[in-house]
Amino acid sequence: MRVVRVAFSICLLLSGAFALADEPLKFTVVGIDCEACAPPILKALKALPDVKNPKLDWKAGAATVEVPAGYDREKIRTALKDLGFEAVFPGEERADLKPLPEEAVARLDIAPASHGEKIDIAKTVVPGKVTVLDYGATWCGPCHVLEARLQRLVMGNPGIAVRRVDVGKWDNAAAKQATSEFRIESLPYVRVYDASGKFVGAQTGGSWDKILKLVEKAQASSKG
């Protein structure tokens, strides 16, 4: 009988261990388009409590983590959304990165800096916040993707503000200022300033990883 009790106890312990074992969770990452985008995502996932062994195939846009049974997936969704990406879990319908609803954008610190007029940079940057000066145009497809990413970035980071400049068809005062002062040759184009209004850096094209690095640098500069 003692042997039976011991065996039964071992079975209970093993069953408990299996019940508590982490489970693999696979999901799609929408918006990732470069290898350099992977490290910030993996860093964000590793920082989440109870998330283990995050892996990411950036070419396939597929990620895997190990989490306890019943884990709140919204924590992962929020962590990725703060970086400008979207997590789509099994059973959900994928919707590629789209701008937020107008009512949601209205609550964010995102505003036009110019509808074609020349701007005063000193008066445009937002005191006390990292400012992303976003140059774009309605005809620019990548500009719309960047716009959606910046919206999600601001939604998760209230210390960031976005000010948008419309260069039209390169035929207005804002465009002339951009090409003469900043040597802009293509869109999208962003300029990033820290919380004190100091210029941190610029990026031509929609390379999200490089834009994130500029924002992180501006945030670090603001703390310093």
C-alpha positions as CSV (number, residue, x, y, z in Angstrom):
1,M,0.0,0.0,0.0
2,R,2.9,2.4,0.8
3,V,4.3,1.9,-2.7
4,V,0.9,2.7,-4.2
5,R,0.6,5.9,-2.1
6,V,4.1,7.0,-3.2
7,A,3.3,6.3,-6.8
8,F,0.0,8.2,-6.5
9,S,1.8,11.2,-4.9
10,I,4.4,11.3,-7.7
11,C,1.6,11.2,-10.3
12,L,-0.1,14.2,-8.5
13,L,3.2,16.1,-8.4
14,L,3.8,15.4,-12.1
15,S,0.3,16.3,-13.1
16,G,0.6,19.6,-11.2
17,A,3.9,20.3,-12.9
18,F,2.4,19.7,-16.3
19,A,-0.6,21.9,-15.4
20,L,1.7,24.7,-14.5
21,A,3.9,24.3,-17.5
22,D,4.1,27.2,-19.9
23,E,2.4,26.9,-23.3
24,P,3.6,28.0,-26.6
25,L,1.7,30.9,-28.1
26,K,2.1,31.8,-31.8
27,F,0.9,35.0,-33.3
28,T,1.4,37.3,-36.3
29,V,3.2,40.6,-36.2
30,V,1.7,43.1,-38.6
31,G,3.9,46.0,-39.7
32,I,7.3,44.4,-39.5
33,D,9.2,44.8,-42.7
34,C,12.9,44.7,-41.8
35,E,15.4,42.6,-39.8
36,A,16.3,45.6,-37.6
37,C,12.7,45.9,-36.5
38,A,13.0,42.6,-34.7
39,P,15.2,43.6,-31.7
40,P,12.8,46.2,-30.3
41,I,9.9,43.7,-30.5
42,L,11.9,41.0,-28.8
43,K,13.0,43.4,-26.1
44,A,9.4,44.4,-25.4
45,L,8.3,40.8,-25.2
46,K,11.1,39.8,-22.9
47,A,10.2,42.7,-20.6
48,L,6.7,41.3,-20.1
49,P,6.1,39.3,-16.9
50,D,5.5,35.6,-17.4
51,V,6.6,35.7,-21.1
52,K,9.5,33.4,-21.8
53,N,11.6,32.4,-24.8
54,P,10.3,35.0,-27.4
55,K,11.2,34.1,-30.9
56,L,10.5,36.1,-34.1
57,D,10.7,35.3,-37.8
58,W,10.6,38.8,-39.2
59,K,10.4,37.7,-42.8
60,A,7.3,35.7,-42.1
61,G,6.0,38.2,-39.5
62,A,5.5,35.3,-37.1
63,A,6.3,35.2,-33.4
64,T,6.3,32.6,-30.7
65,V,6.4,33.0,-26.9
66,E,5.9,30.7,-23.9
67,V,3.2,31.8,-21.5
68,P,1.2,30.3,-18.6
69,A,-2.2,28.8,-19.4
70,G,-4.8,31.6,-19.5
71,Y,-2.3,34.3,-20.1
72,D,-3.8,37.8,-20.9
73,R,-2.8,38.2,-24.6
74,E,-3.8,41.9,-24.4
75,K,-0.5,42.6,-22.6
76,I,1.4,41.4,-25.7
77,R,-0.9,43.3,-28.0
78,T,-0.3,46.5,-26.0
79,A,3.5,46.1,-25.9
80,L,3.6,45.7,-29.7
81,K,1.1,48.5,-30.3
82,D,3.3,50.9,-28.3
83,L,6.1,50.2,-30.8
84,G,3.8,50.7,-33.8
85,F,3.1,47.1,-34.6
86,E,0.0,44.9,-34.3
87,A,-0.3,41.4,-32.8
88,V,-2.9,39.1,-34.4
89,F,-3.6,35.9,-32.5
90,P,-5.0,32.5,-33.7
91,G,-8.7,32.8,-34.5
92,E,-8.5,36.6,-35.2
93,E,-8.8,38.2,-38.6
94,R,-5.7,40.0,-39.7
95,A,-6.2,43.6,-40.6
96,D,-3.0,45.3,-41.9
97,L,-1.9,48.4,-40.1
98,K,-4.5,51.1,-40.6
99,P,-5.0,54.6,-39.2
100,L,-6.9,54.7,-35.9
101,P,-10.5,56.0,-35.9
102,E,-10.8,59.8,-36.0
103,E,-12.2,59.9,-32.5
104,A,-9.2,58.0,-31.2
105,V,-6.7,60.2,-33.0
106,A,-8.5,63.3,-31.6
107,R,-7.4,62.3,-28.1
108,L,-3.7,62.1,-29.1
109,D,-1.1,64.8,-29.3
110,I,-1.1,64.7,-33.1
111,A,-1.8,67.9,-35.1
112,P,-1.1,69.5,-38.4
113,A,1.9,71.9,-38.3
114,S,1.2,73.2,-41.8
115,H,-1.1,72.6,-44.8
116,G,1.5,73.9,-47.2
117,E,2.8,77.0,-45.4
118,K,6.4,77.5,-44.3
119,I,6.8,76.6,-40.6
120,D,8.7,78.0,-37.7
121,I,10.5,75.0,-36.1
122,A,10.9,76.7,-32.8
123,K,7.2,77.4,-32.5
124,T,6.2,73.9,-33.9
125,V,8.1,71.6,-31.4
126,V,6.1,70.8,-28.3
127,P,7.7,71.9,-25.0
128,G,8.3,69.1,-22.6
129,K,7.7,66.4,-25.2
130,V,9.6,64.5,-27.8
131,T,8.3,65.9,-31.1
132,V,8.2,64.0,-34.4
133,L,7.9,66.4,-37.3
134,D,6.3,64.3,-40.0
135,Y,6.5,65.5,-43.6
136,G,4.1,63.7,-46.0
137,A,1.5,64.0,-48.7
138,T,-1.8,62.4,-49.6
139,W,-0.4,60.8,-52.7
140,C,2.4,59.1,-50.7
141,G,1.4,55.4,-49.8
142,P,4.3,54.8,-47.4
143,C,3.3,58.1,-45.6
144,H,0.0,56.6,-44.7
145,V,1.6,53.5,-43.2
146,L,4.0,55.7,-41.2
147,E,1.0,57.8,-40.1
148,A,-0.7,54.7,-38.6
149,R,2.5,53.6,-36.9
150,L,3.0,57.1,-35.4
151,Q,-0.6,57.1,-34.1
152,R,0.0,53.9,-32.2
153,L,3.3,55.1,-30.9
154,V,1.8,58.2,-29.5
155,M,-1.2,56.3,-28.1
156,G,1.2,54.2,-26.0
157,N,3.6,57.1,-25.2
158,P,2.0,60.3,-24.0
159,G,5.4,62.0,-23.8
160,I,5.6,62.0,-27.7
161,A,3.9,64.5,-30.0
162,V,3.5,64.4,-33.8
163,R,3.3,67.5,-35.9
164,R,2.5,66.9,-39.6
165,V,3.5,68.9,-42.6
166,D,1.8,68.5,-46.0
167,V,4.2,69.2,-48.9
168,G,1.4,68.8,-51.5
169,K,2.9,68.0,-54.9
170,W,6.2,69.6,-53.9
171,D,4.7,72.9,-55.1
172,N,4.0,74.8,-51.8
173,A,6.0,76.9,-49.4
174,A,6.4,74.0,-46.9
175,A,8.0,71.8,-49.7
176,K,10.3,74.6,-50.8
177,Q,11.4,75.1,-47.2
178,A,12.0,71.4,-46.8
179,T,14.1,71.0,-49.9
180,S,16.2,74.1,-49.3
181,E,16.7,73.9,-45.6
182,F,16.6,70.1,-45.0
183,R,17.5,68.8,-48.4
184,I,14.5,66.5,-48.6
185,E,14.5,64.4,-51.7
186,S,11.8,61.9,-51.0
187,L,8.9,61.0,-48.6
188,P,8.2,60.0,-45.9
189,Y,10.6,62.3,-44.0
190,V,10.7,62.9,-40.3
191,R,12.7,65.1,-38.0
192,V,12.9,64.3,-34.3
193,Y,13.4,66.8,-31.4
194,D,13.8,66.1,-27.7
195,A,11.7,67.6,-24.9
196,S,13.9,70.7,-24.8
197,G,13.4,71.3,-28.5
198,K,16.9,70.1,-29.5
199,F,17.2,68.5,-32.9
200,V,18.1,64.8,-32.5
201,G,18.1,63.5,-36.1
202,A,16.2,63.0,-39.3
203,Q,15.1,60.0,-41.4
204,T,14.1,59.7,-45.0
205,G,11.9,56.8,-45.9
206,G,9.6,54.7,-43.8
207,S,12.3,52.7,-42.0
208,W,10.4,52.2,-38.8
209,D,13.3,50.7,-36.9
210,K,15.5,53.8,-37.6
211,I,12.7,56.2,-36.6
212,L,12.2,54.3,-33.3
213,K,15.9,54.6,-32.6
214,L,15.7,58.4,-33.1
215,V,12.7,58.6,-30.8
216,E,14.5,56.5,-28.2
217,K,17.6,58.8,-28.5
218,A,15.3,61.8,-28.0
219,Q,13.7,60.3,-25.0
220,A,17.1,59.5,-23.5
221,S,18.3,63.1,-24.2
222,S,15.2,64.5,-22.6
223,K,15.9,62.5,-19.4
224,G,19.4,63.7,-19.3
